[in-house]
Amino acid sequence: MSYLTNMQRKIIFSVGILVLFSVMYPYKEYLKKEADKKDLGEATIGEVDTGSFVLKLFLLGGFRGMAANVLWTRAIDFQKIQEWDKLKVTVDMITKLQPHFLSIWTFQSWNLTYNVSVEWDAPEDKYEWIKRGIKFVEDGVKKNQKSPDLIWDTAWYYYHKLGFSDESIILRRLFRDDDDESFKRSPLPGGNIYHDNFQLGHDWFVKAVNLVDDGETRQKAGTVEVVEHVDAPAQRKGQQGDLPFRSMPAHAQTRYAIGLEKESMKGIEATFGPRAQNEWLKAHEEWDKFGHHVFDAHNEVPIDGKLVRDKILLDNNNITSPEKWATLSPNEKYWSDRWADQMNYPYWKDRCSAEMEEDGTKARKLFYEGTKAYKSADFPLAVLKFKEGLEIWDKLLEKHLPYRRDDLNKKDTGLIVKRYDRACKQSQVEVPPNTPFYDLLKVYDGDNSKDPFDALEMLDNSSRSESSPQPR
């Protein structure tokens, strides 16, 4: 019996490895051609990061899924014992093994952004983990560029987690002062650098909507081949009839405009005048675009002997467009009113229409200055500011009845009237009997709620300064 020498064995193994990789290359090219030919999304087929030799062994041996499962279990264990750095490293390895498994990107980005971040007490530490979660999902977007879900998730974290957290007035300031331009760059052509998370969230929402619309256009044009997928990823966002999905660009722009007219960032004064008007105008345009998007009714109705789905526009509801509404069929009236009411569309559109007027920003400025005077115990000045602001507000809202009659606006205005009443009492003057909106005082006199997204409301004068919280 003859035995192979060490050198011979090395040669045989080397040749075998070369043969295996030679076989893999044309197969990889075949997959790429099939993906291009059939326009398959990256979530279904695409290149895997095989830079690590260990990962190559997993891929060759067919153990990629098994390895990902083992690592997933380890990641959960690391989270339980709060080994955050080890958790991040482990999850990064999972995404290298399974870069097109969308649930991993969604779950872990949410985990870092919402679950891990709250384990920290200091807002600066919370911010760093929120940022890690957002950057994590942005990496997922790069590897899955045809997934509107991951793009929408990214937008939501910028919009909601930074903008609606309990400490948003500090988190938004940390975002504003962050020097990492790659974290603040718009995903839309032009790549604007934003210093407000709502602006950036708006652009990410727009990117998600555009991607869905581009896909629908290709399908209607007949350029997408219908393919049966094995374990095809399900698209969660942007399906026909997904009203909240399409409303988010308008919500984000509206929140930016609202934030300008208050101290929505610690130490940053409110902004009024033409700049605020312009941002409210952009918000109005976004709501108008949403209101004119064509949705299919959920039911089918007989028309000329055929069952068809009516085309529904939210803007055709009986409040926003009563003349147009009168010309609709009963089914079209039902769906336009139902969906407009569901999305509170008349309120948002009419609010933007009112706020973008010069008198809108003028009244807001007077309310802001009155509140500052009230909190600094300058009650005579507060009385003058509130009185003038309420008179302008009253005349403005006579032209915007949907906004005037809405409960959200009634509460907002009622709390202003309440503060005006307190300032008059402190100044030992009578409230004029013809004070606009004075009837709201009875309703909101016992309401002691504060605006959690306004530093002027949440922080006292000693804690409000121009100094910025520093990231750790």
N, C-alpha and C positions, 0 to 999 in steps of 0.2 A: 504494500500500500504506500502510495507516494503522498507526501504532505506538501501543502503550499507554503512557500516562504512568506514572511511578514510583508516583504515588498510586493509579492504577487497578490496577496490579499488586499493590500492598499490600492493596487492598480485596479483590481476587480471592483472594489467598493466605489472608487472614484468614477470609473466608467459607468457603474450603475446609477450613481447620483446624477451624472451628466445626462444619461438617457432619460431619467425621470423628469428632469427639468426641461429637456428638449421636447418631451411629449406634452408637458404642461403648457408650454408657450403657444403652440398653434391652437390648443383648446381655449386658452385665454383670449386669443385673437378672434376665434370663432364666436365666443360669448359676446365680445365687444361688438362684432358686426351684427349679431342677432339683436342686441340691445338697441343699436342705432336703427336697424331696419324696422323693428316693431315698436320703437319709441317707448320702451319699457322704463319705468321710473327707477331711480337708483335704490329705492327701498326694496325692489324686487330682484334686481341684478346689478352688479357693479363691481368695481375693483375693491379688493380688500387690502388693507395695509399689512404687507408681509415683510416689513423691514427686519423683523427679528428672526433669527435662525430658529428659535424655539417655536415661534408661530408657524414657521414653514413646516416644521415637523408635525404640528397639530393638523395643519391643512392636509398634508400628505397622508397622515394616518387616519383622517376622518374623525378626529376627536375634538373638533372645534366646539361643537355644542356642549359636549361633556365638560370640557375645560371651562366654558362660560358658566355652566351651572355650578361648578365647584367654586369658582371665583365669586359668583353671586351670593352663595351661602356665606363665604368669608366676609363679603362686604357687609352683609346684615349683622354678622357678629361684631365687626369693627364698629358699626354704628351703635350697637347696644352698649359697648364699653367706652364709647365716645373717643375712639382713636380716629380722629377726623382725617389726619394726613394719610394714614394707612388706608382708610376708606376711599379717599380720592385716588390713590395709586391703583388700588384693586379695581375700581370702576373703570379707570382709564384702560386697564388691560382688557376688561370685558369689551369695551368699545373697539379695541383693536381686533379682537377675535370676531366680533359680530357688529361691524360698523353700520349695517343696514337693517338692524333690528330696532325699529323706531321706538318700541316701548321702553327700551333701556335708556335712550336719550331723554324721553319724556319723564319717566319715573325718577331717574337720578337727578335731573335738573330741578324737578319739583322738590325732591328730597333735600337737596342742598339749599335751595332758595327759601323754602317754607319751613322745613323741619329742623335742619341743622342750624340755620341762622338764629332761630329763637332760643337755642341752648346758650347763647351768649347774652350777657347783660348790657355791655356797652354798645351803643349804636354804631360806633366805628367798627367793632368786631362783627356785628350783624351785617353791616354793609359789605364787608370783605367776603363773607360767605354767600350773600346774595349775588355779588359780582361773580364769584366762582360758579354758581349755578347757572347764571346767564351765559357766561363764557363757555360753559360746558355744552349747553344746548346750541349755542352758535357754532361750535365745532361740529355738532351733529348736522346742522344745516349745511355746512360746507361739504359733508360727506353724503348728504341726501338732499340735493338742491331742488328736487321735484316734489318735495313733501310740504304741502301747505300747513300741515299740522305742526311741524317743528318751527316753522316760521311764525305761526300764530302763537305758539308757546313762548317764543322769544319776546314777541310784542307784549304779551300779557304780563310777563315778569317786569319789564320796564314800566308798563302802565300801572299795574295793580300793586305789585309787591313794594316798589319804591314809592308809589304815589298814594297808597291807601293804608299803609301800615300804621300802627299806633304812633310810631315815631317818624312819620313821613316828613314832617317839617325839618327834621335833622337829616334824614336819609336823602332827601332831595337836595339839601345843601351840600352834602358829601358828594353827591353825583355832580353837582355844578362845579365843585372845586377839584374834581378828579382830573389829574393830568394825563390819564391814559386815553389818548385820542382814538385809539382803535376800539375802545369800549363805547365811545360816544359817536361813532361814525354811522351815518345813515346807510342802509342797505340799498337805497334807490340810486339811480344814475346821478352822478355829481358828488356823491359821498359827503354831504354836508356834515360838519361837526356841530352837534347840539349840546347845549348846557342845561337842558331841561328834559327830564325823562319822559314827559308826556309828548313832547315833540318827536323824540326818537321812537317812542312806542307807536305813534301815529304812522310813521314811515314803515315800520315793520308790519303793522296791520295792512297798510296799503299794498305792500309787497305780497302778503298772503292772498289778498283779494285778487290782485293782478294775476298771480299764478293760477288761481282757480279759473279765472275768466279766460286766460290764454288756453288752458286745457279744454274748456268748453268750446272755444272757437275752433280748435283743431278737430275736435270730434264732429262738430256740425259741418265742417268742410270736408269730412270724409278722409282725412289724412292719417287717422289713427287706426291701426289694425286691431280688431278685437281679438284678444288672446286669453285663453284659459290659463290662469295661474295656479300653481300649487302653493298653498299657504300665502296667498297674496295679501299684502298689508291693506287694512281697511282705513280709508280716509275718514277722519272724525269730523273735520271742520270744512265748511264751504259747500256742503251738499245743497241741492236745490231746496229752497225753503228755509235755509239757515239764516233767519233774520238777525240774531245777535252777532253772527260772524260779520255780516256786511255793515252793521251799525257801528262797529268799533273804531274805524277811522274817524267818524264824526264824534264819538264819545271822547276819544283822545284829544282831538283838537279843541273840543269844548272845555275839557278839563284844563288844558293849557291856558285858554282865555280866562277861565274862572280864577286860576292860580295867579295870573298876572295882577289881578285887582285885589289881592290880599297878600299878607306876608306868609305865603305858602312855603317859604324857605326861611329857616332861622337867620335873622340878621339882614334880610334882603327886603327893602321897602317895596311897596306895591307900585304898579305902573298903570297909568291911565292915558287919556288923550288919544291921538291918532294911532299909536301903536296898538293899544288895546282894541280900538275900533276895528283895525285891520285884522286882528286875530279872531274877533267875533265874526267878521265877514267871512273869513275862511271856514269857520265852524258852520255858518249858515249854508255855505256852498256845499259842504260835506253832507249836511242833513238833506239838502235838496237833492243831491245826487243819490243818496240812499232812498229817498222817497220816490224817485223816478225809476228805480231799478224794477225790472219786470219779473214778478214772481208768478209761478203757476198756482192756481187755486188747488186746494187739496181734493176737491170733489170734481166729478164730471157732470156736465149738464147737456141735455139734448139741444143741438142747434142744426137745423136743416137736415134732420134725420140722422145725425151723427152725434156720438158722445165726445165732447171736447172739454178741455180745461180752460177756464177763463184766465186771461192775463191780468194780474192785479198789480196796481201801483198804490203804495201807501199814501202818496200825496193826494190821491183822489178821495180821501175820507171826507165826511160831512162837515168837519171843523175847518180843515186847512183849505179845501177847495169845494165849498158847498154847491157852486154852479156846475162844476164838472160832475160832482157826485149825483146830482139830480138827473143826469143823462145816462147813468149806469143801469145795468140790469140788477134785479134783486140779489142775485148771487155775487155780483161784483161789489155791490154796496156792502153786503155782509162781510166779505173778506177784507176789503179796504178798511172798513171801520174796526173790525176785530183786530187786525194786525197793527193798525195805527195806535189803537188803545193799548194793545199789549206792549208795544215799544215806547209808549208815551211820546209818540212822534210829534203831535201838535204842540205839546209843551216845549220840547227841545227846539223845534224850528222857530216857533214864535218867540221863545226866549232869546235866541241868537239874533232874530230880527230886531227886537227891542234893544238889546244890550249893545248892538253895533252902532246905534244912533249916537250922535254927539251928546244928547241929553242922558242917554244911558250911562256912558262913562262919567259924565259930569255928576250925576246923582250918586254913583258908586264912590267917586272920590270924596264927595261931601259926607257920605256915611262913614267912610274910612277915617277921615279927619275928625269927625264927630266922636267916633269911638276912641281914637287916640286921646282926644281932649278929655273925654269922660274918664278914661282909665288913669289919666294924670291929674284928676280932680279939678280940671279947669271947666267947671260945669256951665258957666255962662257962654263960653265958646262952643261947648258941645251943643247947647240949646240952639244957637244960631245955625250951626252946621246941619243938625238933624232937621230943623224946621225947613231950611232952604232945600235940602235934599228930598224930603218927603213931598214938597210941593212940585218939584220937577218930576219926581217919580210918578206922582199921581197923574199929571198931564200926559206923560209918556205912555203909561199903561192904559189910558183911555183908548189908545189906538191899537192896543195889543191885548184884547180881552181873553184869549185862551191862556196867555201867560198870567194875566191878572187874577184869573179865577182858579188857577191851579193851587192845590194845597201846599206844594213845596214853596211856591213863591209867597203864599199867605203867611207861612211860618217865618220865613226869612224877613219879610216886611214887618210882621207882628213883633218880632224881637227888636227891630229897630225902633218901633213905636214905644215899646216897653222901656228901652234905654232913654229915649227922648223924654218920656214921662218922669223917669227917675231924675234925669238931669234938671228938669223944670222944678221938681220938688226941692232938690238940693240948692237951686238958685232962688227958691222962694218966689217963683212966678207961676201963674196959672197957665195950664195948657189951653190954648185957644180951642173953643168949642167946635170950630170947623176944621180941625186938624185932619188931614187925609189919613185914611186907614185906621182912625182911632177906634173903630169898632173891633179891630183885631186885638186890642189890648186886653179885653175881657177873656179872649180865648187863650192868649199866650202869657198872661200875667204871672202864672205859676210855673212857667217853663224856664228852668235854670240851665238848660243845655248850652254847651259851648261848641263852637266850630272846631273839631279836632285837627283840621287842616289849615289853621290860621295861627301863626305864632303870636299874633297880637292878642288872641283869645286865650291861648294855652300857656303862654309864658308871661311872667310879670316883667316889669320894666328893668329890674336888676339883672335878669337873665337874657334880655334881648340886647344883643350887641352886634357890631359889625365883624367881630372875630369869628373865624370859621372853625368848626370842629375838625380836628386833624385825624386822618386815617392812621391806623396803627400798622 
